[in-house]
Amino acid sequence: MLSIWLPDLLAVVCGSLVGFSLALIGGGGSILATPLLLYVVGVRDPHLAIGTSAVAVAVNAFANLIPHARAGHVRWKAAFTFAATGVIGAFVGSTLGKLVDGQRLLVLFAVLMLVVAALMLRGRRDGGADRYPLPHMFPRLGAVGFGAGGLSGFFGIGGGFLIVPGLMFASGMAIIEAIGTSLFSVGAFATTTALNYAASGLIDWRAAAGFIAGGILGGWLGALGAHRLAKTRGTLHVVFALAIVAVAVFMLVKNLRG
């Protein structure tokens, strides 16, 4: 009986870990969704894991958008412009991703994880003064949005680590507004990717449901701990980045040997 429910329990636990880390230290946690689905939950097909993780990322992004919107941290015109071209990029990227051999896709995914870890170790800049809106903002948002959406769709990730600096570069908004605004694009890109993968039957809906349920629980616990652990957040970023490096190295060794 336990063996029947074990994958569901593991999906909830893994979703909780991702949700907890996202709420506690901010972006980057969703990049662990695919390796957790593959190597812990037991989803065997890399494309199936990517499609499933996209569903969970989309739901969590839109859920986390609500408190940011209430706090006035979302620049809606910039969000819609960035997402409008980004969803096209996400569709193109996810279509190309489905065509790439699963093993090669995981190797590229592991390389991306190392890049994310390096960016986390460098830390985010404070973003300086709010210079929103910059001249010629909307064409810049469209171009950067398409590129970020393409990478997000290709790898089936939220892409917040790309979207936040992209919004700041293209529009001049402050980092807190870029974080809030980015969630709309993260949800839009992940939804586009999920629909594209769903059209090919590449989503494990049962695992996705467990991951989403766990993500909600973990996000709630992470939000409670975020205030108490605010002083140690820098250390938590380092620990989390090193965990991403360890998972990436494991994926490289496993897939390059294979």
Beta strands, then each sheet from edge to edge (+ up, - down):
end
